[in-house]
Amino acid sequence: MPEADPQVVLAFDFGLKRIGLASGESLTGSSAPLGAVRNGAAPDWPAIDRQVAALRPARLVVGSPYNADGSPGALGEAATRFAQALGQRDSLPVARVDERYSSIDAAGRLKERRASGAHRRRLRREDIDSAAAAVILERW
């Protein structure tokens, strides 16, 4: 739940290939996609560290994957390990948010922007991952 004092918050949409990032401000509830970093054998910690250093967030938010019926999603354990490592690495509080349908919501928003002419190039998976992180942040 957002704090009363304004805070910069950094959100993550965890995936096995990519991790979407978004930043936001707790007072206004605003969010902005920041792109995605690679994930493979391990997250791209140097890229994540650069974002944390640049934004100096007060809090981190990581999506918790659930299935439509509310049961834990297949990526649940991996996302939990990522959230724990992130919190320990940066000594920041980490909030978890239900991310069900965040990628679908993000893709719909991006398609609307593209149809309106606000987003001209073809949508990439990285765009959707980052926009999903923004959706997760807004839900927080």
Secondary structure as UniProt FT lines:
FT   STRAND          8..13
FT   STRAND          18..25
FT   TURN            26..29
FT   STRAND          30..39
FT   HELIX           45..55
FT   STRAND          59..64
FT   TURN            68..69
FT   TURN            74..75
FT   HELIX           76..90
FT   STRAND          94..98
FT   TURN            100..101
FT   HELIX           102..116
FT   HELIX           125..139
//
